[in-house]
Amino acid sequence: MTTLQIQTEAPFDVLLDSLPQLGLDELDLLANQVIRLRAQRNRFYPPMIYGNFAPE
């Protein structure tokens, strides 16, 4: 399985500019990574406690 590495230090607009160069498989991997990271964050900072102010 391929893993997609993203440099989080990159400015957001640079990340957005690179999205059109990604294929559907890479976008799918990226979406799954985001979902997994949000699930991890919510496990440590449940939304019912922190609302929309969960630490990033």
Secondary structure as GFF3:
##gff-version 3
##sequence-region A 1 56
A	DSSP	alpha_helix	12	18	.	.	.	ID=ss1
A	DSSP	three_ten_helix	19	21	.	.	.	ID=ss2
A	DSSP	alpha_helix	24	44	.	.	.	ID=ss3
A	DSSP	alpha_helix	47	50	.	.	.	ID=ss4
A	DSSP	three_ten_helix	51	53	.	.	.	ID=ss5
###
